[in-house]
Amino acid sequence: MSPVALITGASQGSGRAIARRFAKEGYDLVLAARQADRLNAVADELRSDDCQVLALSTDVSDPDQVQTLVDSAIERFSAVDVLVNNAGICLTGSFQHTTLQDWHSLFDTNLFGYVNTIHALLPHLLQRGHGAIVNLGSFGGKMPLPMMTAYCASKYAVTGLTQTLQFELEPHGIVVSLVHPGVINSDFLERAQFRGDATTADTSKARLTETLNANWVSQPDEIATAVWHAVRDRRPEIVVGLTAIATEAYRLAPGLVSWAMRSMS
Ligand SMILES: NC(=O)c1ccc[n+]([C@@H]2O[C@H](COP(=O)([O-])OP(=O)(O)OC[C@H]3O[C@@H](n4cnc5c(N)ncnc54)[C@H](OP(=O)(O)O)[C@@H]3O)[C@@H](O)[C@H]2O)c1
């Protein structure tokens, strides 16, 4: 029987690339995202004699929908070996211009979306005594990014969640990994929300759009490779691509890097 990977946010960008990669590595798939049409298109593309796919429209911020997703996965495949928490949303803006509703919406998806899936699946993984959980963080979960207070806070929370779970679940045979992308050339920034007055929002959008053309920006396939290596090699943490230089510099010299970032903004 093939191993099974449950991947959230699998309808586009990194999630779709991760699904493709696990299909290639011989896994059956459980795919989740909210918009059924795009999700089903990915499922249809990947379904084959060698790869069974269950695609369920799910909002990961809703614990009941997530429980249904996990129950359906176990009913269909009897087991889930790997959980990839990838579904995430982005919001750019100063604290001053970010509403409380924005904060709740970011945390509901970027943090509680992960908590919900882990909470629903953990009894199954503990019962089996093995499994892997990969959480997609961000370089914004390892260093502060200007004008991204709420987003960075949600991703720092993912870092704390993941690193603490590593201690807790290792004795139970469950490997928990953190994959930090830098900027990804996905549809993420196109759909990102911008706060502030029109000029500030337009400037932020233009900067981020320009950034997407830079040669250090990652492609979704690179994120998929990092997730696969995290599972295959039981790696606790991977920072993807050249972003690793920035996060390492911030770890070694936070004051200097913060000064440089302030000077550039
Ligand atoms: N793109 C970047 O530059 C970047 C940088 C650092 C970290 N990351 C992180 O990397 C991960 C993937 O990013 P990406 O750029 O590949 O994303 P993306 O292209 O925007 O795709 C996001 C996926 O998540 C799904 N999704 C969003 N909210 C959801 C919800 N509440 N419930 C279920 N599914 C939901 C979307 O489908 P529906 O809308 O249909 O639900 C879509 O499939 C995210 O965790 C993100 O925070 C991205």
The ligand as an SDF file (V2000), in Angstrom:
LIG
                    3D

 48 52  0  0  0  0  0  0  0  0999 V2000
    4.4100   33.3530   -1.6360 N   0  0  0  0  0  0  0  0  0  0  0  0
    5.3600   33.8020   -0.8530 C   0  0  0  0  0  0  0  0  0  0  0  0
    6.1030   34.7220   -1.2130 O   0  0  0  0  0  0  0  0  0  0  0  0
    5.5660   33.1680    0.5100 C   0  0  0  0  0  0  0  0  0  0  0  0
    6.6800   33.5780    1.2620 C   0  0  0  0  0  0  0  0  0  0  0  0
    6.9200   32.9840    2.4970 C   0  0  0  0  0  0  0  0  0  0  0  0
    6.0540   32.0060    2.9650 C   0  0  0  0  0  0  0  0  0  0  0  0
    4.9790   31.6210    2.2230 N   0  0  0  0  0  0  0  0  0  0  0  0
    4.1020   30.5800    2.7690 C   0  0  0  0  0  0  0  0  0  0  0  0
    4.1050   29.4530    1.8970 O   0  0  0  0  0  0  0  0  0  0  0  0
    2.8070   28.8370    1.9020 C   0  0  0  0  0  0  0  0  0  0  0  0
    2.2920   28.7060    0.4730 C   0  0  0  0  0  0  0  0  0  0  0  0
    2.3430   29.9510   -0.1680 O   0  0  0  0  0  0  0  0  0  0  0  0
    1.9440   30.0750   -1.7270 P   0  0  0  0  0  0  0  0  0  0  0  0
    2.5390   31.3440   -2.1780 O   0  0  0  0  0  0  0  0  0  0  0  0
    2.2260   28.8240   -2.4660 O   0  0  0  0  0  0  0  0  0  0  0  0
    0.3400   30.2690   -1.6020 O   0  0  0  0  0  0  0  0  0  0  0  0
   -0.7590   30.5740   -2.7140 P   0  0  0  0  0  0  0  0  0  0  0  0
   -0.2370   30.3710   -4.0980 O   0  0  0  0  0  0  0  0  0  0  0  0
   -1.4060   31.8730   -2.3980 O   0  0  0  0  0  0  0  0  0  0  0  0
   -1.8090   29.4230   -2.3890 O   0  0  0  0  0  0  0  0  0  0  0  0
   -2.4520   29.3830   -1.1440 C   0  0  0  0  0  0  0  0  0  0  0  0
   -3.2520   28.0980   -1.0490 C   0  0  0  0  0  0  0  0  0  0  0  0
   -3.8680   28.0650    0.2460 O   0  0  0  0  0  0  0  0  0  0  0  0
   -5.2780   27.8940    0.0810 C   0  0  0  0  0  0  0  0  0  0  0  0
   -5.9280   28.5430    1.2090 N   0  0  0  0  0  0  0  0  0  0  0  0
   -5.8540   29.8400    1.6060 C   0  0  0  0  0  0  0  0  0  0  0  0
   -6.6170   30.0310    2.6910 N   0  0  0  0  0  0  0  0  0  0  0  0
   -7.1770   28.8250    3.0020 C   0  0  0  0  0  0  0  0  0  0  0  0
   -8.0690   28.3700    3.9960 C   0  0  0  0  0  0  0  0  0  0  0  0
   -8.5630   29.1910    4.9340 N   0  0  0  0  0  0  0  0  0  0  0  0
   -8.4280   27.0590    4.0090 N   0  0  0  0  0  0  0  0  0  0  0  0
   -7.9330   26.2140    3.0820 C   0  0  0  0  0  0  0  0  0  0  0  0
   -7.0910   26.5760    2.1120 N   0  0  0  0  0  0  0  0  0  0  0  0
   -6.7340   27.8790    2.0700 C   0  0  0  0  0  0  0  0  0  0  0  0
   -5.5920   28.5090   -1.2970 C   0  0  0  0  0  0  0  0  0  0  0  0
   -6.7620   27.9880   -1.8950 O   0  0  0  0  0  0  0  0  0  0  0  0
   -8.2310   28.6290   -1.6400 P   0  0  0  0  0  0  0  0  0  0  0  0
   -8.0980   30.1120   -1.7610 O   0  0  0  0  0  0  0  0  0  0  0  0
   -9.0970   28.0070   -2.6830 O   0  0  0  0  0  0  0  0  0  0  0  0
   -8.6230   28.1880   -0.2620 O   0  0  0  0  0  0  0  0  0  0  0  0
   -4.3740   28.0290   -2.0900 C   0  0  0  0  0  0  0  0  0  0  0  0
   -4.5290   26.6920   -2.4720 O   0  0  0  0  0  0  0  0  0  0  0  0
    1.9350   29.6970    2.8140 C   0  0  0  0  0  0  0  0  0  0  0  0
    1.8980   29.1360    4.1070 O   0  0  0  0  0  0  0  0  0  0  0  0
    2.6600   31.0270    2.8610 C   0  0  0  0  0  0  0  0  0  0  0  0
    2.4150   31.7410    4.0450 O   0  0  0  0  0  0  0  0  0  0  0  0
    4.7110   32.1880    1.0040 C   0  0  0  0  0  0  0  0  0  0  0  0
  1  2  1  0
  2  3  2  0
  2  4  1  0
  4  5  1  0
  4 48  2  0
  5  6  2  0
  6  7  1  0
  7  8  2  0
  8  9  1  0
  8 48  1  0
  9 10  1  0
  9 46  1  0
 10 11  1  0
 11 12  1  0
 11 44  1  0
 12 13  1  0
 13 14  1  0
 14 15  2  0
 14 16  1  0
 14 17  1  0
 17 18  1  0
 18 19  2  0
 18 20  1  0
 18 21  1  0
 21 22  1  0
 22 23  1  0
 23 24  1  0
 23 42  1  0
 24 25  1  0
 25 26  1  0
 25 36  1  0
 26 27  1  0
 26 35  1  0
 27 28  2  0
 28 29  1  0
 29 30  1  0
 29 35  2  0
 30 31  1  0
 30 32  2  0
 32 33  1  0
 33 34  2  0
 34 35  1  0
 36 37  1  0
 36 42  1  0
 37 38  1  0
 38 39  2  0
 38 40  1  0
 38 41  1  0
 42 43  1  0
 44 45  1  0
 44 46  1  0
 46 47  1  0
M  CHG  2   8   1  16  -1
M  END
$$$$
